[in-house]
Amino acid sequence: MRAPQPASSPAGSRWPAAITVILCPGAYSPSEAAVYGDETISFIQRFRANRAFIGASGVAVEGIMDANRAASAVKRAMLGQCDERCLLVDQTKFNQRMLSIVEPLSIIDALISDVAPQGPLLEALTNAGVHLINGSEAGTPPEEDAMAGRATTVVRPRDAMPFD
């Protein structure tokens, strides 16, 4: 039996009626499920956000890194249009140097990860004033992501537990 939908939400919609989804124009990359290019960047620059959450191919002493130059440009635009900047990476991204530097570490307000970085990366993040958040202990209990068939955790930085 199907759960009842709110009266103002389209039938079968996963989104409550109060949420508006805005899609960026640009050249679509199926392998990344993302859009890139000048149109994308121009569109992003017309908006402001309270907080941005971005991922990266790597994070190193030199900064936030990405293997895709077009993705770096879009991330740079997003980071420039918000008040708080959160980087979401797991430990496999630590000390990974890639083709493109998105921004220096000093632009990040918080790094959310499964474990705390160590050594020179930890020192660089600390010197840049980046708040380290243990994402594996934060947010709500895992929920089933029906699209990907895996459990996901919703992370809320204000409620998250800092690393010890």
VOBA-1610 file (N, C-alpha, C; in pm, whole numbers, padded with zeros to 5 digits, always signed):
BEGIN
Met+00083-00118+00000Met+00000+00000+00000Met+00087+00124+00000Arg+00056+00218-00083Arg+00132+00341-00100Arg+00097+00441+00011Ala+00200+00506+00065Ala+00178+00607+00169Ala+00106+00727+00108Pro+00016+00790+00183Pro-00054+00907+00131Pro+00043+01020+00105Gln+00021+01094-00003Gln+00103+01209-00040Gln+00036+01337+00009Pro+00116+01439+00046Pro+00056+01567+00080Pro-00025+01619-00038Ala-00133+01689-00010Ala-00223+01736-00114Ala-00153+01823-00217Ser-00054+01901-00176Ser+00010+01993-00269Ser+00132+01932-00340Ser+00169+01808-00307Ser+00283+01741-00368Ser+00235+01656-00485Pro+00305+01661-00599Pro+00265+01576-00710Pro+00269+01429-00670Ala+00177+01352-00720Ala+00170+01209-00688Ala+00302+01142-00723Gly+00352+01064-00631Gly+00477+00992-00654Gly+00602+01074-00631Ser+00591+01201-00600Ser+00708+01286-00579Ser+00775+01251-00448Arg+00909+01248-00447Arg+00985+01225-00324Arg+01004+01354-00247Trp+00976+01469-00308Trp+01003+01598-00248Trp+00875+01659-00189Pro+00882+01711-00067Pro+00767+01784-00013Pro+00738+01906-00099Ala+00616+01952-00096Ala+00574+02066-00178Ala+00656+02192-00149Ala+00710+02205-00028Ala+00785+02325+00010Ala+00925+02330-00049Ile+00971+02224-00112Ile+01105+02220-00170Ile+01096+02246-00320Thr+01176+02341-00364Thr+01186+02369-00507Thr+01322+02320-00555Val+01323+02240-00659Val+01447+02190-00716Val+01482+02278-00835Ile+01602+02334-00834Ile+01650+02420-00942Ile+01766+02346-01010Leu+01757+02329-01139Leu+01861+02259-01214Leu+01947+02357-01292Cys+02076+02334-01291Cys+02169+02417-01366Cys+02174+02376-01513Pro+02187+02473-01601Pro+02211+02439-01742Pro+02358+02403-01762Gly+02391+02351-01876Gly+02530+02322-01908Gly+02544+02193-01984Ala+02668+02157-02009Ala+02698+02033-02080Ala+02692+01918-01981Tyr+02601+01824-02005Tyr+02581+01712-01913Tyr+02686+01604-01934Ser+02744+01558-01823Ser+02841+01449-01827Ser+02777+01327-01762Pro+02735+01227-01841Pro+02671+01108-01784Pro+02759+01034-01683Ser+02888+01028-01708Ser+02976+00954-01617Ser+02986+01021-01480Glu+02965+01151-01474Glu+02970+01225-01348Glu+02831+01260-01297Ala+02729+01244-01381Ala+02592+01287-01348Ala+02593+01433-01304Ala+02662+01515-01382Ala+02678+01657-01348Ala+02680+01740-01476Val+02661+01870-01458Val+02671+01963-01571Val+02789+02057-01547Tyr+02854+02095-01657Tyr+02972+02180-01651Tyr+02964+02286-01760Gly+03052+02383-01749Gly+03068+02482-01854Gly+03031+02623-01811Asp+03050+02716-01906Asp+03024+02857-01880Asp+02880+02885-01840Glu+02784+02815-01903Glu+02643+02834-01869Glu+02617+02794-01724Thr+02678+02686-01681Thr+02661+02637-01544Thr+02714+02740-01444Ile+02835+02787-01469Ile+02898+02884-01379Ile+02819+03015-01375Ser+02777+03064-01488Ser+02698+03187-01495Ser+02568+03172-01416Phe+02504+03058-01429Phe+02379+03031-01359Phe+02401+03030-01207Ile+02505+02960-01162Ile+02536+02952-01019Ile+02560+03091-00961Gln+02625+03178-01037Gln+02660+03311-00989Gln+02538+03402-00971Arg+02421+03358-01013Arg+02297+03435-00994Arg+02230+03404-00861Phe+02285+03311-00782Phe+02222+03268-00657Phe+02319+03280-00540Arg+02261+03280-00419Arg+02338+03275-00294Arg+02287+03157-00214Ala+02375+03098-00135Ala+02337+02988-00048Ala+02393+03013+00092Asn+02323+02965+00190Asn+02374+02974+00328Asn+02495+02882+00344Arg+02485+02763+00284Arg+02588+02662+00304Arg+02603+02578+00178Ala+02726+02546+00144Ala+02752+02456+00031Ala+02827+02334+00083Phe+02789+02218+00034Phe+02858+02093+00061Phe+02915+02045-00071Ile+03046+02028-00076Ile+03107+01977-00199Ile+03194+01856-00165Gly+03213+01773-00264Gly+03306+01662-00255Gly+03431+01698-00335Ala+03528+01612-00333Ala+03652+01637-00407Ala+03720+01505-00437Ser+03802+01505-00540Ser+03882+01387-00573Ser+03995+01369-00473Gly+04035+01478-00409Gly+04141+01472-00311Gly+04148+01599-00228Val+04212+01588-00114Val+04240+01705-00031Val+04382+01687+00021Ala+04464+01787-00004Ala+04605+01781+00032Ala+04646+01915+00092Val+04768+01923+00137Val+04820+02046+00195Val+04801+02164+00099Glu+04809+02136-00030Glu+04795+02242-00131Glu+04651+02293-00145Gly+04552+02212-00104Gly+04414+02256-00112Gly+04319+02145-00152Ile+04198+02187-00190Ile+04094+02098-00240Ile+04132+02063-00383Met+04134+01934-00417Met+04180+01890-00549Met+04070+01816-00624Asp+04074+01827-00757Asp+03982+01750-00840Asp+04054+01706-00965Ala+04018+01588-01013Ala+04077+01535-01136Ala+04017+01600-01260Asn+03901+01659-01244Asn+03826+01716-01357Asn+03831+01869-01350Arg+03896+01933-01447Arg+03909+02079-01445Arg+03774+02149-01454Ala+03682+02094-01531Ala+03549+02155-01544Ala+03474+02147-01411Ala+03489+02037-01341Ala+03426+02023-01209Ala+03487+02123-01111Ser+03616+02143-01120Ser+03683+02240-01033Ser+03625+02380-01052Ala+03601+02418-01175Ala+03546+02551-01203Ala+03405+02567-01145Val+03324+02463-01156Val+03188+02468-01100Val+03195+02474-00948Lys+03281+02394-00887Lys+03295+02395-00742Lys+03344+02531-00693Arg+03438+02589-00766Arg+03489+02722-00732Arg+03376+02825-00732Ala+03289+02817-00833Ala+03175+02908-00842Ala+03080+02887-00724Met+03053+02762-00691Met+02963+02732-00579Met+03020+02784-00447Leu+03147+02762-00425Leu+03211+02807-00302Leu+03211+02960-00290Gly+03213+03027-00403Gly+03211+03173-00403Gly+03075+03233-00378Gln+02971+03153-00378Gln+02834+03203-00365Gln+02768+03162-00234Cys+02844+03126-00132Cys+02782+03081-00008Cys+02852+03140+00113Asp+02783+03128+00226Asp+02837+03180+00352Asp+02923+03079+00425Glu+02886+02951+00420Glu+02962+02845+00486Glu+02999+02739+00383Arg+03121+02687+00393Arg+03171+02591+00295Arg+03214+02463+00364Cys+03149+02352+00328Cys+03179+02222+00388Cys+03233+02126+00283Leu+03343+02064+00313Leu+03402+01964+00225Leu+03371+01826+00281Leu+03309+01742+00199Leu+03274+01606+00238Leu+03367+01509+00166Val+03454+01444+00241Val+03545+01344+00183Val+03565+01231+00282Asp+03593+01113+00230Asp+03632+01005+00321Asp+03785+00998+00323Gln+03838+00914+00410Gln+03982+00909+00431Gln+04062+00872+00306Thr+03999+00807+00209Thr+04072+00771+00087Thr+04111+00893+00005Lys+04052+01008+00033Lys+04082+01131-00041Lys+04196+01211+00023Phe+04235+01175+00146Phe+04341+01247+00216Phe+04473+01232+00141Asn+04542+01343+00125Asn+04675+01349+00062Asn+04675+01303-00083Gln+04560+01306-00146Gln+04550+01275-00289Gln+04566+01403-00368Arg+04670+01410-00449Arg+04695+01528-00533Arg+04642+01498-00672Met+04564+01591-00723Met+04501+01575-00854Met+04544+01687-00948Leu+04495+01681-01069Leu+04531+01777-01173Leu+04499+01921-01134Ser+04383+01943-01075Ser+04332+02078-01056Ser+04313+02111-00908Ile+04362+02228-00868Ile+04335+02278-00733Ile+04209+02362-00740Val+04107+02321-00666Val+03980+02394-00665Val+03999+02525-00590Glu+04043+02516-00466Glu+04068+02632-00380Glu+04166+02589-00271Pro+04230+02686-00204Pro+04316+02651-00091Pro+04231+02605+00029Leu+04294+02538+00123Leu+04223+02488+00241Leu+04156+02600+00321Ser+04212+02718+00316Ser+04159+02830+00396Ser+04017+02869+00358Ile+03967+02826+00244Ile+03830+02860+00204Ile+03727+02773+00276Ile+03769+02657+00328Ile+03678+02561+00391Ile+03648+02603+00534Asp+03520+02597+00571Asp+03481+02618+00710Asp+03485+02487+00787Ala+03445+02378+00722Ala+03441+02248+00790Ala+03477+02136+00693Leu+03551+02038+00744Leu+03579+01916+00670Leu+03504+01805+00743Ile+03416+01737+00671Ile+03338+01627+00728Ile+03392+01497+00668Ser+03437+01407+00756Ser+03498+01283+00709Ser+03472+01170+00807Asp+03510+01049+00765Asp+03490+00932+00850Asp+03596+00918+00957Val+03714+00972+00933Val+03822+00974+01032Val+03896+01107+01021Ala+03968+01141+01124Ala+04047+01265+01122Ala+04173+01245+01038Pro+04210+01346+00960Pro+04337+01336+00890Pro+04453+01341+00989Gln+04570+01300+00945Gln+04688+01297+01030Gln+04802+01374+00964Gly+04907+01395+01040Gly+05031+01451+00988Gly+05019+01590+00929Pro+05094+01615+00820Pro+05096+01748+00760Pro+04958+01799+00715Leu+04869+01709+00669Leu+04736+01753+00627Leu+04658+01805+00747Leu+04663+01734+00859Leu+04595+01780+00980Leu+04650+01916+01022Glu+04780+01930+01020Glu+04844+02057+01057Glu+04800+02170+00964Ala+04795+02144+00834Ala+04753+02246+00738Ala+04607+02286+00758Leu+04521+02189+00783Leu+04379+02218+00808Leu+04362+02299+00936Thr+04435+02262+01040Thr+04429+02333+01168Thr+04477+02477+01150Asn+04589+02495+01080Asn+04643+02629+01055Asn+04547+02714+00972Ala+04468+02649+00886Ala+04371+02721+00802Ala+04241+02750+00877Gly+04229+02702+01001Gly+04109+02726+01080Gly+03990+02641+01041Val+04015+02527+00979Val+03908+02438+00934Val+03858+02356+01052His+03725+02355+01071His+03661+02275+01176His+03650+02132+01125Leu+03701+02035+01201Leu+03697+01894+01161Leu+03577+01827+01226Ile+03494+01762+01144Ile+03372+01698+01193Ile+03375+01550+01160Asn+03348+01470+01262Asn+03343+01325+01246Asn+03205+01288+01193Gly+03194+01271+01064Gly+03067+01240+01001Gly+03013+01103+01035Ser+03098+01010+01077Ser+03049+00876+01109Ser+02972+00872+01239Glu+02981+00977+01321Glu+02908+00982+01447Glu+02799+01089+01445Ala+02774+01151+01330Ala+02683+01265+01324Ala+02554+01230+01253Gly+02459+01319+01267Gly+02337+01311+01189Gly+02238+01211+01241Thr+02157+01160+01152Thr+02052+01067+01186Thr+02098+00926+01156Pro+02024+00826+01203Pro+02062+00688+01172Pro+02061+00663+01021Pro+02138+00563+00976Pro+02141+00535+00832Pro+02001+00508+00777Glu+01979+00559+00656Glu+01854+00536+00585Glu+01888+00461+00457Glu+01795+00383+00407Glu+01819+00309+00283Glu+01807+00403+00164Asp+01910+00411+00086Asp+01909+00490-00037Asp+01861+00397-00148Ala+01734+00407-00181Ala+01673+00315-00277Ala+01738+00325-00414Met+01784+00443-00451Met+01845+00460-00583Met+01976+00383-00594Ala+02056+00386-00489Ala+02187+00323-00496Ala+02191+00188-00424Gly+02085+00155-00348Gly+02082+00029-00277Gly+02182+00021-00164Arg+02211+00135-00101Arg+02306+00135+00009Arg+02257+00226+00121Ala+02313+00208+00237Ala+02275+00293+00351Ala+02351+00425+00341Thr+02284+00532+00375Thr+02348+00663+00378Thr+02320+00727+00512Thr+02405+00818+00552Thr+02385+00891+00676Thr+02366+01038+00642Val+02263+01098+00701Val+02240+01240+00682Val+02323+01313+00786Val+02410+01402+00743Val+02501+01472+00833Val+02455+01616+00848Arg+02445+01659+00971Arg+02410+01797+01001Arg+02529+01857+01075Pro+02609+01943+01010Pro+02732+01993+01072Pro+02713+02057+01209Arg+02606+02129+01231Arg+02588+02195+01360Arg+02570+02092+01473Asp+02516+01974+01441Asp+02492+01871+01541Asp+02603+01766+01545Ala+02697+01775+01455Ala+02798+01670+01440Ala+02897+01671+01555Met+02956+01556+01576Met+03056+01541+01682Met+03193+01575+01627Pro+03266+01661+01696Pro+03404+01689+01651Pro+03492+01567+01677Phe+03603+01558+01606Phe+03699+01452+01634Phe+03762+01481+01768Asp+03799+01377+01841Asp+03866+01395+01971Asp+04006+01446+01952
//
